Amino acid sequence: MEEETKPVIPSEEPQTTIELPNAQPINEPAESNLRVTAKMKESLLSSMNWLKIITIITCANFGILTLAIIVLIIWMAINPTSFSDAIKMQLVSLCNTYLVVGCIYVYPIIKSFHLISHTRQALKQGIIKDFELATKDWHSLMKYMGILTIVIISLFVLLIVFIIIFIIIVGLSAKSRVGEEPIV
């Protein structure tokens, strides 16, 4: 299986460029080509190094969350009678929360490593297929982050609405008891 590579296109300025055929920018003819300059290549490779650091830190967070779940489960298994039912329910809720947060990390970690790998291969070897895969990985990662952001903002809005409703109900309840004797 041969990879399609194009030679470097000389330009007026002494820059290293990689020609990416079949690139079709909006409102431009199909035969136009995208050129990656040396500065662009350097910036992309540098950003992939930073993304790798962030991804490794995210993996460490995922490992810590997993370890915390395991410790909590073992702790509850070793001392089943030392906890009240209310505390057991709180610990189970905490484990479930950690599990959900950990699952949220998995997809971006995988896509980030794919993005790093494909971008480096595309820029170092000039392979078009890797550049296409890198842009697809970037699109998937940003789409996931956008959806996750919308979900989190929606949850905050719901929480605020529930708090306002709770305050109104408590306020109305307190107002209806103004003439009653206090419960001691």
Secondary structure, 3 states (H helix, E strand, C coil): CCCCCCCCCCCCCCCCCEEECCCCCCCCCCCCCEEECHHHHHHHHHHHHHHHHHHHHHHHHHHHHHHHHHHHHHHHHHCCCCCCHHHHHHHHHHHHHHHHHHHHHHHHHHHHHHHHHHHHHHHHHCCHHHHHHHHHHHHHHHHHHHHHHHHHHHHHHHHHHHHHHHHHHHHHHHHHCCCCCCCC
